[in-house]
Amino acid sequence: MLRLFVQTMPDLAPTLRHVLGDVIERIVPSYPVMDADTQRTVHADVTRYVASQIAGMPGFLRLPYFLALFGFNWLSVLRNGRPFRSLPVDRQASYLALWNDAPIGPMRDFVKLIRSSALLVYFDHPLVMRQLEAERRLPVPSRDAANG
């Protein structure tokens, strides 16, 4: 029965997708600077991609990541009195750092999978690449002008 469930597991449930989106939002850098609409578009695209990577895993890996997302969200209640999704941004970042630096390998691996996939897609996103290219073309002030 469990084998059938794992083989036919759907994409991430909306709640887990929101948890994943919040994690990704804490992971991706604020560089390059983009307007709010562009940031939302890039963030949604990165979240969609990482969710598809987790959903595309073989069942024996996908189920633990679903459970990890669920546990990550709800274990925050023990430490913060609220699920991860209900925390303010600074407390979300602190809780994510706790998992990232945890002595328990699966906790670190959970963050590592999301971070590595998210950063790869983020810096490869056409809107991010376009902004990086635009910033590269800006004239760099000379050292003398800066001290001037």
NORGI-V187899 format. One record per run of one state. SS is the DSSP state (hx for helix, st for strand, lp for the rest). FROM is the first residue (numbers start at 1). TO is the last residue. Records with the same first field share a line. If there is no record, write none. Layout:
BEGIN
SS: FROM-TO / FROM-TO
END
This chain:
BEGIN
lp: 1-1 / 8-13 / 28-35 / 56-58 / 81-83 / 87-88 / 101-104 / 125-125 / 138-142 / 148-148
hx: 2-7 / 14-27 / 36-55 / 59-80 / 84-86 / 89-100 / 105-124 / 126-137 / 143-147
END
